[in-house]
Amino acid sequence: MIQTRRNLLKSGAAATAASLLPLAAVAEDKPTRHNRIHQSVSRWCYQKIPLDTLCTAAAQMGLKGIDLLNLDEWEVPKRYGLLCTMGYAGGGEINNALNRVENHAAIEAAFRKNIPLAAKAGVPNVITFSGLRNGLSDEEGARNTIVGLKRLKPIAEDNGVTINMELLNSKRDHHDYMCDHTAWGVRVCEEVNSPRIKLLYDIYHMQIMEGDLIATIRANHQWLGHFHTGGVPGRHELDDTQEVQWPAVMRAIADTGFTGYVAHEFVPTRDPLTSLRQAVDLCDI
C-alpha cells in the first residue's frame, strides 16, 4: 500500500526531544553543495526520527530546511542553521479547503493570525489546498478558489510570505482532489495575479497525473513557488527503480531561475537517512 502524508500523520508524531548539538558540531563534515537547487526535507516522511535528530542530519547533508512543520515546531530548525521551508498555518485540509466558499472565512482568520507569525519566524511559505470536487464542477471550484485566494493575498503580500496551493494526484492517492492538473492551478493563480500566491508543484503527483514534467515546469515556472519530490511508482526512494530522471528535472528547475526550495517528500523503504542523503546527492546538480 502506498503511504501518504495523511495516513502517516494519523499514526501519531514521534517525540521531538533530543540532545542538541551546537552549530559548530553540525557543520563538521558538511558537504559542499552546488546550491543551484535549495533542498529541504518533509517532516512527515520521518515521523519515527525526533525532529532535532532530523535537523542535525539535514544540516550535515547540506540541506536548507525542514518542510511541513506545525507552528510549535517552526523555531526548531533554527537551532541547526536551518529554517522551516513550508509551514502549516491553517490553510484548510486536502479534502476540504478553498473550492468551497463556506471555508473561506476560517482559512482567512487562520492566515490573518498565523502568516504574521510565519514572517516573524522566517518561514517563507505556507500551504493550502483546493479540496475535493465532491460533485462541484472544476469551473465553479476554480471561481470559488479565486475568490478565496483574493481574500488571502493582501495578508501574504503585506507579510512577505507565499501561500502555496498544492497540486496532488487524484488518480491514486487523493481521489476527487480538484487541483490535480497544472493547467487548473495556473488558471487560478493567473486570475488572482499575486507574486505571493503560487502552486506547490509536487513532482511525484504530477508525474502520475500528466507527465511532461520539464516542459510543464518551463512553461509555468512563474506560478510555481515550491517543489516536492517522490519516486514514481510508489513514492519511495529516488533511485534507478523510478521513472523520473531527477537530475534532468532539477536542471530544468534551476534553469528557470527558481530560488525557492525543493523538499524531498518520499517515504523511505531502506535506512531513512541513508536514502535521504542519496536523494540529496542525486538532486545536487
C-alpha positions in Angstrom: 0.0 0.0 0.0 1.3 3.4 -0.9 1.8 5.5 2.2 0.6 9.1 2.1 1.2 12.2 4.3 -2.3 11.9 5.7 -2.2 8.3 6.9 1.3 8.6 8.3 0.3 11.7 10.3 -2.6 9.8 11.7 -0.2 7.3 13.2 1.0 9.9 15.6 4.1 12.0 15.8 7.2 10.8 17.4 8.7 12.6 20.4 10.9 15.5 19.3 13.1 15.7 22.4 16.7 15.1 21.7 20.1 16.2 22.7 21.0 19.5 20.9 24.3 19.7 19.1 26.0 23.1 18.7 26.1 24.5 15.2 29.8 24.0 15.1 29.3 20.3 15.6 26.6 20.2 13.0 28.9 21.8 10.5 31.5 19.1 10.8 31.8 17.0 7.6 29.1 19.1 5.9 29.4 18.6 2.1 29.9 21.5 -0.2 26.8 21.8 -2.4 26.3 23.5 -5.7 23.3 25.3 -4.4 21.6 25.6 -7.7 18.8 23.7 -6.0 18.0 24.6 -2.4 16.9 21.3 -0.9 14.7 20.6 2.1 13.0 17.5 3.6 9.4 16.9 4.5 8.9 16.1 8.2 6.0 13.7 7.9 8.2 11.1 6.0 10.5 10.8 9.0 8.0 10.7 11.9 10.0 8.0 13.8 13.0 10.2 13.9 13.0 13.0 16.5 12.8 16.4 14.9 16.1 17.6 16.4 17.8 14.5 15.1 16.3 15.0 11.6 17.5 18.7 11.7 21.0 17.6 12.7 21.2 15.1 9.8 19.7 17.6 7.4 22.3 20.3 8.3 25.1 17.8 8.0 23.8 16.8 4.5 23.8 20.5 3.4 20.0 20.9 3.3 18.5 24.3 3.8 15.5 23.4 6.0 12.6 21.2 7.1 9.2 21.2 5.3 5.7 20.9 6.6 6.1 21.8 10.2 3.4 22.9 12.6 3.5 26.3 14.3 5.0 25.0 17.5 7.9 23.4 15.5 8.9 26.4 13.4 11.7 27.5 15.6 13.4 24.1 16.0 15.3 24.2 12.7 16.9 27.5 13.6 19.0 25.7 16.3 20.8 24.0 13.4 21.2 26.8 11.0 18.1 25.7 9.0 14.6 27.1 8.5 11.1 25.8 8.2 10.7 26.0 4.4 7.0 25.3 4.3 4.6 25.7 7.3 1.1 24.6 8.2 -0.8 27.7 9.1 -4.5 26.8 8.9 -4.9 26.7 5.2 -7.6 24.0 5.2 -7.2 20.3 4.6 -6.7 18.2 1.5 -10.3 17.2 1.5 -11.9 20.5 2.5 -10.4 23.9 1.6 -10.6 26.8 -0.8 -13.0 25.5 -3.5 -15.9 25.8 -1.0 -16.9 29.4 -0.2 -18.1 28.3 3.3 -14.4 27.5 4.2 -13.0 30.9 3.2 -13.7 32.8 6.5 -12.0 30.2 8.7 -8.9 30.0 6.4 -8.7 33.8 6.3 -8.9 34.0 10.0 -6.2 31.4 10.5 -3.9 33.1 7.9 -4.5 36.5 9.4 -3.3 35.2 12.7 -0.5 32.8 11.6 1.1 34.4 8.5 2.5 37.3 10.5 3.9 34.6 12.9 5.4 32.9 9.9 7.1 36.1 8.8 8.4 36.7 12.2 9.8 33.1 12.4 11.4 33.4 8.9 9.1 30.8 7.4 8.8 31.8 3.7 5.9 29.6 2.6 2.6 28.3 4.0 0.5 25.6 2.4 -3.1 25.5 1.3 -5.3 23.1 -0.8 -8.2 23.2 -3.2 -10.3 20.5 -1.5 -12.2 17.7 -3.2 -14.7 18.1 -6.0 -17.5 16.2 -4.2 -19.9 17.0 -7.0 -18.6 20.5 -7.7 -17.6 21.3 -11.3 -14.0 22.3 -11.9 -15.2 25.7 -13.3 -17.2 26.5 -10.1 -14.4 25.2 -7.9 -11.9 27.4 -9.8 -14.1 30.5 -9.4 -14.6 29.8 -5.6 -10.8 29.2 -5.2 -10.0 32.5 -6.9 -12.4 34.4 -4.7 -10.8 32.8 -1.6 -7.3 33.5 -2.7 -8.1 37.1 -3.5 -9.2 37.5 0.1 -5.9 36.0 1.3 -3.4 37.7 -1.0 -3.2 41.0 0.9 -2.2 39.1 4.0 0.5 37.2 2.2 1.7 40.3 0.3 1.8 42.5 3.5 3.9 39.9 5.3 6.2 38.7 2.5 5.0 35.1 2.9 4.0 33.0 -0.1 0.8 30.9 0.0 1.3 27.7 -2.0 -1.7 25.6 -3.1 -0.6 22.0 -3.6 -1.0 20.1 -6.8 -2.0 16.5 -5.9 -2.9 13.4 -8.0 -6.5 12.3 -8.0 -5.7 9.1 -9.8 -4.1 7.1 -7.0 -3.6 8.9 -3.6 -6.2 11.7 -3.3 -9.2 10.6 -5.3 -11.5 13.5 -6.3 -9.0 16.2 -5.4 -9.7 19.2 -7.6 -6.3 20.9 -8.0 -5.0 17.8 -9.8 -3.6 19.4 -13.1 -1.1 22.2 -13.5 -3.4 24.0 -16.0 -6.2 24.3 -13.4 -3.9 25.6 -10.8 -2.2 28.0 -13.2 -5.5 29.4 -14.3 -6.4 30.1 -10.7 -3.1 31.8 -10.0 -3.2 33.9 -13.1 -6.7 35.2 -12.1 -5.5 36.0 -8.6 -2.4 37.6 -10.0 -0.2 37.9 -6.9 3.6 37.2 -6.5 2.6 35.7 -3.2 0.0 33.2 -4.4 1.7 30.2 -6.2 1.5 26.5 -6.6 3.3 23.7 -4.8 4.3 21.6 -7.8 4.6 18.1 -6.4 6.7 16.2 -9.0 5.5 12.8 -7.8 1.8 13.7 -8.1 2.2 15.5 -11.5 4.2 12.7 -13.0 1.3 10.4 -12.2 -1.4 12.8 -13.5 0.2 14.3 -16.6 3.9 13.6 -17.0 5.7 16.1 -19.3 7.4 17.5 -16.3 10.2 19.5 -17.8 8.1 21.3 -20.4 5.4 22.0 -17.9 7.9 23.5 -15.4 9.5 25.6 -18.1 6.1 26.9 -19.4 4.6 27.7 -15.9 7.6 28.5 -13.7 6.4 31.9 -12.7 3.5 30.3 -10.9 5.5 27.6 -9.2 6.6 28.6 -5.7 7.8 25.3 -4.2 8.5 21.7 -5.3 8.2 18.2 -3.7 9.9 15.1 -4.8 8.9 11.4 -4.6 9.8 8.4 -6.6 7.3 7.1 -9.2 5.9 4.5 -8.8 5.4 4.0 -5.0 6.5 7.4 -3.6 9.7 5.8 -2.4 13.5 6.5 -2.9 14.8 8.5 -5.9 16.7 5.6 -7.4 17.1 3.5 -10.5 13.7 1.8 -9.9 12.0 5.1 -10.6 10.8 6.6 -13.9 11.7 10.2 -13.3 15.1 11.5 -14.4 15.8 13.5 -11.3 19.0 15.4 -12.4 17.3 16.5 -15.6 14.2 17.8 -13.8 16.4 19.6 -11.2 18.4 21.2 -14.0 15.2 22.4 -15.6 14.0 23.9 -12.3 17.4 25.6 -11.8 17.5 26.9 -15.4 14.2 28.8 -14.8 16.0 30.9 -12.2 14.0 29.4 -9.4 15.4 30.4 -6.0 12.9 28.7 -3.7 13.0 25.2 -2.2 12.7 21.6 -3.4 11.7 19.4 -0.5 12.1 15.6 -0.5 8.8 14.0 0.2 9.3 10.3 -0.3 8.7 7.5 2.1 12.0 5.6 2.6 11.9 1.8 2.4 15.5 1.4 3.5 17.6 3.2 6.1 15.8 6.6 6.1 18.8 8.9 6.5 20.9 7.0 4.0 18.1 7.2 1.5 17.7 10.9 2.1 21.4 11.6 1.7 21.4 9.7 -1.6 18.4 11.8 -2.8 20.2 15.0 -1.8 23.3 13.9 -3.7 21.3 13.0 -6.8 19.5 16.3 -6.9 22.6 18.4 -6.2 23.2 19.4 -9.8 
